[in-house]
Amino acid sequence: MKLLCHNKACSSYNSWLEIINKGFYFRSSDSHWVKRWCCKACGKNFSTATENPARWQKKRRINPQLVKLLSSNNSMRRSALLLNVDRKTVARRLPFLADLARRSQMKFLKDHQQLIHTVEFDDLETLEHTKCKPISVALAVEHKSRKILGFSVSSMPSKGLLAKSSREKYGFRIDQRPMGWELLFSSLQSLVVPNAEFRSDSNPHYTQYVKRYFPNSSHIKIEGKRGAVTGQGELKKVGFDPLFSINHTFAMLRANICRLIRKTWCTTKKLEALSDHIAIYVNFHNQVLLKNH
Ligand SMILES: [Zn+2]
């Protein structure tokens, strides 16, 4: 297959008429022979690698493995050890892989536009380095398939006994949760039908967002249940849980993203890194884990 000329200044831009073969070159970063072409009109060489998102990466061979490791309860440190690369390589690759995952997820969800009828949503609490800096992850799943439809990560002030000492030590912490819920619900508008059914626990904050973004929908609130020992407290100790899909998804997140495990020593140091890590997992969850069921 011939590629088109990518040079916008070229007289035969986007045409293959002037394109000739220019042999192959060996890419040592993943031991591949890459075919190359040349445009006779502008004299530029190019190949399938020119527009590849992993261009210039010396360790591109780790990318698919790294996605699997990070989505299977491995820390960044352990992933680096298993892949035989430096920790900094893994840290630098996290935003890159998250960007790819977000794009892939957007494409994946496009096939479900205006097809979702029942949504379960809730928040999961975790922390940033210390218990004094809690983080909230808002997440929405489709009731039937357990597909993750979206998430947002927000900082929140600590509650209860820790609230005072947290303020003394780290100062005032902004509550980003209202913005996180806005983001999540606005992203759901393209996927979910206007008269959908939303299910959540009885958190009083949720109603306004459902009403604002889906005025014709119905919102069913379910009283919280006691957590079971299995499933990191997310799975409930009842025979039938109406919020099973969201609780099961949270249990999977906690089991597969090492920094979300309760009482872990593997904590998040930066909010963005947690968001990137979840984005990588979400894409893996929807496109690999759920398909293999
Ligand atoms: Zn050209």
Residues whose N, C-alpha, C, O or C-beta is under 5 A from the ligand:
A	BS01	ZN	C5 N7 C10 S12 C39 A41 C42
